[in-house]
């Protein structure tokens, strides 16, 4: 059964170490049969610097071009092994267009320290059909001889310098990015039930990072479930896409002047929604800000601090509108909360109450906003290290 929507999501299939886009062939065909468009970028063979960031930049570039050219409802990033690291980084860069993230037999973003007896063959397998065949055989559970030959042909053509650089990239990982909260988007982790490489210990690291993720195991599959059991992987992806689509439909937030003003990031856009005597209360404020001009100015400055802001749920009760949101600032601080808007008889916002969390994030946000506005609003409204109760 196809996913029937006015605009289907674009699924970006990101390959792993020593692989190329053709490893997704069977999964892509199955998804396309369900009316789901796919792209599978080449992320490492022709890039310059061999780093996870460079690979993610490539995914972001290709995805942005596809989104501009096609009529799709967002994008779901699917990354295998090292590609899971790349998918998470690309999700940050692409931003609000990312509707979901799928991590298939994933390597943790912080990298992976391997014993010499494992690292040696993996890093030193360039040009060796024998070593690569042994690795593919040892790490898989259901690859037939033809599939192993196909994967070996893909990997054996990679030059020695690129094999070593590629290996160093995913084993070193990206510690600064791993130190930040993961993207707040629907996430599914797919493991191979017989994968000897991404074992329970490694999956435990993934689960600790993505605590709310859906977890599924592909029975009888090793490290390449998309090649070993493509039909099962495709079915899991279709189910995930349906769940994401349903959640997005349920969480639809009405586009209005307030939410649109955050996209515009301009004080004038906020001013158009506000009553002359509006009052703004917020967790980030030490006391309320009142009056259209000052509230619009403050909100315009606040909106520019956000790198990503998503309104995820909306409820209404008479004059009141309740908006739940998730955000990340340009400095990497993750915030979430609820905004309550009260409107007057003319439909203008007369009262705003913004409830942020967590506390550390609120204080960091408040201090940054103070630095941006102290010349206009003066002291006493926002927190700083020297603030007094």
N, C-alpha and C positions, 0 to 999 in steps of 0.2 A: 504494500500500500504506500503510495507516495505521500510526501508531506505537501499538502495543498495550502499554499499561502500566496497572497498577491506577489510577494517577492521572497524568494528563498534565500537562505544564507549562503554565502560563499565559504567553502571549506578549503583551508590552506593546509596541505599535507607536507610536513617538514621532515626530511630524511635524517638519518643518523650517520655515525662515523663510517667512512669507507663506502657509503652507499650513494645512490643518486636518485632522481625523481622516479625512475622506472620501477623502483621497488614498491611503489604505491599503485601500480597498474591495475591489479585486480580489485582493490578496494575502491579506486576511483571509478572504475566501470560500474561497480555495484551501486555506488552513490548516484552516479549520473543516471542510472536506470530508475532511481527514485525521484528524479527531477532536481537533484542537488548539484549545483555547479562546483567544480573543484579546480584548484591549481596546485602544482607541486614544483616549487622553485628549486633550482640548483643553488645551494647555499655556500659551498666551500671550494669547489674546484677552480673557480675563476675569480674569486675575490682576491684583494690585495693582502692586507694583513690577516693572519690566521688567528682571529680572536672571536669569542662568542659575540661580542658587540658588533663586529664586522658582519658576522653571519646574520645577526638579528637585523642589522641595517638593510641587508639584502632582502630579507623577508618583508620588512616594512615597505621598502621601495616597490617590490613586485605587487604586494597586496594593495598599496595605495593606487597603483596604476589600474589594477583590476577593478577596484571599487569605483574608480572614476569612469571606467568604461562600461560597467555592467550594472543592471538594475537589480541590486541585491539588498536584502535586509540584514546588514551587518556581516560579520565574519566570525567563523569558528576556527581557531588555530589548533592543529593536531600535530604534536611533535613526538617522534620516536627516539628513545635513548638520548643521545646528545641533542637531538632535535627538540626534546622537551625543554632543555635549558634555553635553547634559542627561542622557542615559542613563548616562554614566560617573559623574556626580555622584549620580544617584539610586541607582546600584548601591552606592555607599558608604553611603548613608543606609538602604537597605533591608537590607543586610547578608547574613546567611547564607542567606536565602531565594532570593537571586539565583544561578541555576544557570549562566547564560551571558550573554554580551554580544555583540551584533551591531552593527557600525558600518557604515552604508551611505553611500557617498560622503561621508565624515566631515570635519567641520571640526575642527582640533586644539583641544584644551581650552585651550591658552594663547592662543587667539584668532588673528586673521589680519589683518595689515596689508595693505590694498589700495591700489593707486594711485588717484589722484583720478578718473581716467577710468572706473574700474570702480566705485569706491565711490559716486560721484555718482548714477548711475542707480539703483543698488540701494537707496540710502538715500532718494532723492528720488522714488520711483515711486508714492507714495500717491495713490490715486484715478485714476491714469492708465492707462487700458486700453492705450493705444499703447505706453507704456514697458514695462509688464508683459508685453505680448504679445511685444515684441522680446526682452526678457530670457529669457522661457520658451523662445522659439524658438532663441536663440543658445546657451543652455546645455544644450539637449536634443539628442538625435540621432535619436530614433525616436518622437517625439510627433506624432500626427496632429492635424488641425485641431480636431477635437472635443475632444481631450484638452487642447490648448492653451487653448481657450475655457473649458473647465471650470476649469483652474488659474488663469486670469486672473480669472474670476468670484470665485473664493475669495479671491484676494489684493487685488483692487481695492476690496473692502468694508472693508478695515482702515483705520481713521482715521490721519491723518498723524502724530500724536504717538506712536501705538503702532508704526507702521512704523519711525520713527526710533529709538525706544527699543529695539525688537526688534533692529534692525540693530546698534546700539551694543553690545548685550549679547553677541552672538555674535562680533563682530569684536574686542571688548575681551578676551573670554574670562575665564578664572579662573586667574590666575597662581599664587596660593597652592596651589590644588588641583592644578594642573599640575606644581607642584614636588614633589608627593608621588608615591610609586609608585602605579601604576594598580591597580585591584582584581585580586586573584589568582584569576581565574575563567576558564573557557574563553571565548575571544574569537575572533570571525571578523570580518574586514574585507572588505566587498564594495565594489568600485569599478565605475564605469561605464567600459567599454572606450573610449568616445568622449567622455568627460566633459571639456570644456575648462576647467572651473572647478577641480575637485579633481584637479589634475594630478600628475605624478610627484613634483614637489618637495613638494607637500603630503602626498601619500601617504607620502613618505619620512619626514616628521615623525611620522606615525601609526605607521609600521612601527618607528621607533626607540623609540617609547614602548611599543608592544605587540609586543615581539620574538618572543613565542611564538604570536602570533595566526595563525590560518588565513587565508590571503590568496586571494581569488578575484576575478576580473574578469568582469563581465556583458558579453558581446560585443555590440557594436552599440548599447549604451545610453549615454545621456548622464548628466546630473546627477540624473535621476529614474528610476532603474531600476525602482522599484516601480510606476511608472505606465507606463513604456515597455516593460518586459518582466516583468510581474507573475508569469507562470507560472515563469519562470526564477528569479526571486527567491524565490518560494514553495518551489520545489524545493531551492534552496540552504539555506533555513531548515529544511526538513524533514530534510535530511541532517545539518545541524548539530545539530538536536535529538536525532536518533538517536545521534550520536556522544557528545553530552553525557550522554544517558541511559545509554549503555553504560559510559562512564567512571565515572559515579556508582555504577552497579551493581558494577563491578569494584573500586571504592575503598571499598566499604561498610565502615564501622568499627563493630564491635559496641558498642552502647550498654552501658556498665557504670558501676560506681560512680565510677571515676576520671574518665571523660569527662563523666559526668553532674554531677560536682562542679564542673566548670568552668562548666557552665550555671547551677548554683545559686549559684556565687560565694560559698560559705560554708565556713568552716573545719570546721564539724561534718560537712559532706558529705564532705570529704576525710578527716577522722578516721575515719569509718566504714569506709574502704577500707584503712587502714594498720595494720601490725603495731606492737606497742608499741615495738620497738627499731628501727624503720625508719630508714634513712639516705638522705638526699637529696644527690646530687651534681649540679652544674649548671654550665654555662659561665658563668652569671651570678653564681656563688658563688666566693668566694676560698677557702673551706674548707667541708666538708660540714656540713649541719645534721642532727642526730640526735634521735630520740625523737618519738613520735606527736604530742604536743602542739605542739612547736615546728614540726615539718614541716607539720602541718595548718594552723597559724596562718599560716606563711609562704605556703603555697599559696593559702589563702583571700585573702590580701592581693594576691598576684600575679595571681590570676584577675580581680580588680577593675580591674587596669590595662588589661586587654584590652578593646578595643571590639568586636573581631571575632576569633574563633578557630575554625578548621575543622580537624578531624582528617580527613586525606585518604586515608591508607593504613594498613593494619594487617597485621602478620605475627606468627605465634607459633611458638615453638620450646621445647617443654617448659614450664618454669616462666616463660619469658621472653615478654613481649609487646613488640613494636616498633610505635610509633605515629608516623607522619609527620604534621606539622601546619604550617599557615600561620596567621599572626596579624597583627593591626594594633592598636597601642595607642591609647588615647584621645588621645594627643598626636601621632598620625600616624606613629609609627615602625613600619615593616614588619619582621617577623621570620619565620623559618621554622626548622624543625629536626626532630629525632627524639627521642622519649622512649622509654627502655627501662625497663620495669617487671619486677621479679622478685618472684614470690609464694612464700609459705611453704606448708607442708603444709595449713594452714587456708584457703588462698586469699587471705590478706591480703598486701598489698604490703610486702615487707621491704627493698627497695632501689629507689631511683628515680635514673635518670641522664638529665638533660635537656640535650640538645646544641642550643644556639641558634646562629644566624648571621643577619646578618653581624656582625662585631666591633663596629662603631660602634653598631649597634642594641642589641647585648648590653650594652654599657657604659651606654648611656642607660637601658635597662630596669633594670639592676642599681642604678644611682644612684637612680632613682625608687623602686624597691622599698626601698632603704636608708632613704630619707626617710620611708617609710610605717611602717617596722618598727624603727627604731633604738631606740625607747623600750622595746621588748620583747626584741629579740634582742641589742642592743648592737652595738658596732663589731666589725669584723674579718671579718664574713661577706660583705658586699656592697661593691661598688666605689663610690668617690667620687673627686672631683678631687684629694683629699688622701691617697688610699690609698697605702700603701707596700707594696712586694712583701715 
